[in-house]
Amino acid sequence: MNHPIERLASSADEWQHRPLAPEMEWATRRALLDWFATTLPGTRHEPATLLSQAFAATRGAGKAVCYVDGLHSAPRYAALLNATASHTVEFDDIFKDGGYHPGSSTIAAALAVAQNTGVSRERLHRAIVGGYEVGCRIALAVQPSHYTFWHTSATVGTIGAAVSTAMLLGASRQQIAHAIALASSFAGGHQQNLQGEGMAKPLHAGHAADAGLMAGMAAAHGVTASLDSLHAPNGFAAATSDSTGNWEVALEGIGSWTPITRMTIKNHGCCGHIFPALDGLKVLREREGIPIERIQSIHIEGYGATYSMCNRPEPVSAQEARFSIQYCIAVFLITGKVRLQAFERSMLSDARVRDLMKRVTVAEREDIAAQYPAKRMANIIVMTDDGQEYHHMQRVRKGDPEEPMSDDELIEKYDELTAGILSQRRLEEIKNDILWGDGLPAEPE
């Protein structure tokens, strides 16, 4: 096994100067646009709005943009609030093989540092690529057992943010390695605050961006840590998974492919473990023409997380509803999509939704579970009131690398989710700057 921290730091350091292939450049632009698509609507919701009040005295001086209030601030303040907003409405990107949302924290940290230091668009892109590279590969090393107690977007997200920060501050390869090691001690975020009630889950990404910035800034100025922090018997992997890390899998292909080109862009505003069921139900209804009023029952067979995380037959809050397969299927049947409107108060109390939810059940299926996390599948069984039974096995999710969202679909997602958050002129400027511009994205008015 190559020394994991040194190998990962070397890869990140290489991204500071090696050529960016056109497909990688475009993948980075898509990731940035998707980050704004999910962040801007989150700036209007708790907990980001509450943090804006709670931490107002800690704003500090700087040129980083806090999109929650549109004001300039120190990078750590902006990254904390922006990443929290980005992880609020459940539309942030996924590295599915690692069960990890890198964008919320990594891009929040990178953009805040880039704005504060005035670096070029190219350097911002390189830092995002490097942060995704390291974070996604660490997720591969510790998953799936890490997810038993820990939330990768909180833990691994801290390390991705640290790498991007260190790169933008001109850190050497050795300093990037120390940023990874420091961040591994700052990482936190457990499953109860992911699956339970409350507002902590979005803060997982916020804390990851903030703590990652701290680690990256410290390392770039000479602060050191143990370079065995990832793989030692008492290091990060051992403490948060069932081994000292599957580093052969994590480091496979490093230098020949990079994770940002293999991202999932979310098409639905809910937990990604629900996506195969929604996509499969769409296929089944279009193929069979099943009227809603004829549906007697819908049974979903999925992998472990489909049941353990998403079997929530009676969600009360919007956050719970985003993790309820019963709720999301019912809303999807009635409205045809699960986007922002699906979690408004009127929909949460809609009698039609509540009635349909009672007809939805979910279970784990062994052969589907055996292919997780590489494949996210679901088998959908619909029974109608005349005794007919309809089946469909959904083998891919819309938005995954195997069935990616087109550029037009991503732009449509951005336009829909950000409508009314800023002026239409400013939203267009941000979009155009990201996709075709040479500078950093336009600031809010």
Stockholm file with secondary structure:
# STOCKHOLM 1.0

chainA/1-445         MNHPIERLASSADEWQHRPLAPEMEWATRRALLDWFATTLPGTRHEPATLLSQAFAATRGAGKAVCYVDGLHSAPRYAALLNATASHTVEFDDIFKDGGYHPGSSTIAAALAVAQNTGVSRERLHRAIVGGYEVGCRIALAVQPSHYTFWHTSATVGTIGAAVSTAMLLGASRQQIAHAIALASSFAGGHQQNLQGEGMAKPLHAGHAADAGLMAGMAAAHGVTASLDSLHAPNGFAAATSDSTGNWEVALEGIGSWTPITRMTIKNHGCCGHIFPALDGLKVLREREGIPIERIQSIHIEGYGATYSMCNRPEPVSAQEARFSIQYCIAVFLITGKVRLQAFERSMLSDARVRDLMKRVTVAEREDIAAQYPAKRMANIIVMTDDGQEYHHMQRVRKGDPEEPMSDDELIEKYDELTAGILSQRRLEEIKNDILWGDGLPAEPE
#=GR chainA/1-445 SS CCCHHHHHHHHHHHTTTSCCCHHHHHHHHHHHHHHHHHHHHHTTSTTHHHHHHHTGGGCCSCSEEETTTTEEECHHHHHHHHHHHHTTSSCCCBBGGGTBCCHHHHHHHHHHHHHHHTCCHHHHHHHHHHHHHHHHHHHHHHTTGGGGTBCHHHHHHHHHHHHHHHHHTTCCHHHHHHHHHHHHHHCCCBTHHHHSSSSHHHHHHHHHHHHHHHHHHHHHTTCCCCTTTTTSTTSHHHHHSSSSCCHHHHHTTBTTBCGGGGCBCCSSSSCGGGHHHHHHHHHHHHHHCCCGGGEEEEEEEECHHHHHTTCCSSCCSHHHHTTCHHHHHHHHHHHSCCSGGGGSHHHHTCHHHHHHHTTEEEEECHHHHTTTTTCCCEEEEEEETTSCEEEEEECSCTTSTTSCCCHHHHHHHHHHHHTTTSCHHHHHHHHHHHHHCSSCCCCCC
#=GC SS_cons         CCCHHHHHHHHHHHTTTSCCCHHHHHHHHHHHHHHHHHHHHHTTSTTHHHHHHHTGGGCCSCSEEETTTTEEECHHHHHHHHHHHHTTSSCCCBBGGGTBCCHHHHHHHHHHHHHHHTCCHHHHHHHHHHHHHHHHHHHHHHTTGGGGTBCHHHHHHHHHHHHHHHHHTTCCHHHHHHHHHHHHHHCCCBTHHHHSSSSHHHHHHHHHHHHHHHHHHHHHTTCCCCTTTTTSTTSHHHHHSSSSCCHHHHHTTBTTBCGGGGCBCCSSSSCGGGHHHHHHHHHHHHHHCCCGGGEEEEEEEECHHHHHTTCCSSCCSHHHHTTCHHHHHHHHHHHSCCSGGGGSHHHHTCHHHHHHHTTEEEEECHHHHTTTTTCCCEEEEEEETTSCEEEEEECSCTTSTTSCCCHHHHHHHHHHHHTTTSCHHHHHHHHHHHHHCSSCCCCCC
//
